Amino acid sequence: MDANIHTLSNLFAQLGLPSGPAEIENFIASHRPLGNDVALYRARFWTSAQRAFLKEEIIEDADWASVIDELNERLH
């Protein structure tokens, strides 16, 4: 069984966001820090489609979960 290995760049592309290294760093810098009481998918800057994707992937502990966790840590 092949495991899908996703990167932050892949995640940003999946979310419809600019996915180059500089754009990712700029996004993180401009949206952090999230309060400790704010779940990543509940952050106000996501669209409803982005929010639904993030929530579903985390709840299902799907292929994207580890890279979403990485983004979560970097934003908090």
N, C-alpha and C positions, 0 to 999 in steps of 0.2 A: 504494500500500500504506500503510495507516494503522499508525503505530507506537503501541504501547501505552505510555503514560507512566504509571508507577506512582509513588506517593508513599510516604513512611514510614507515613502513616496507612492507606493501602490495604494495605501489607504487614502491618501489625499486625492489621488486620481479617482478612486472609487467614490469618494465623496463629492467629486466634481470641483475640486479645489486645485489651484496651481500646485504642482507637485515637485518642483525643483528644490534642491537643498536650501537655497536662500529664501525662497517663498515659504517653505515649511518653518524655518527659523523665525522669519518675520511674523508668521501667523501665531506661533507659540509666544513670541515676545509680546505681541499686541493683545493677546487674550489671557495672559496669566497675571497674577495667580487666581485660580478658581478657589472659592472658599472651600474649606474642608467639608462643609455640609452640602456641597453641590455635586451631585453625580455628573460625570462627564456628559452623558447624553441629555441632561437637563440644562446645560449651559445655554444661555440666551442667544448665542451667536449661531447656533445650528438652524438649518431649515427643518421643517417637519420631516422631510424624507431622510435627511442626514440623521436626525434624532432617532427615527425609527430604526434605521440600519444599525446604528451604534448600540442601541438598547437590545435589539434582537440578537446581535452577534455576541454580546456579553452574556445575556441570559442563557443562550444556547451553548456557551463556551465553544463557539465555532472557530473555524480556521483563523478568523481575523482577531480573535480575543487577545492574543499575546501582544500584537502591535497596538491594539486599542488600549490595552493596559499601559503600554509604553507612553502613548500620547497622554493618557490620563495622569501618569506620574509627572510628565514634563509640564503639564498645564497646572498641576496643583503645586 
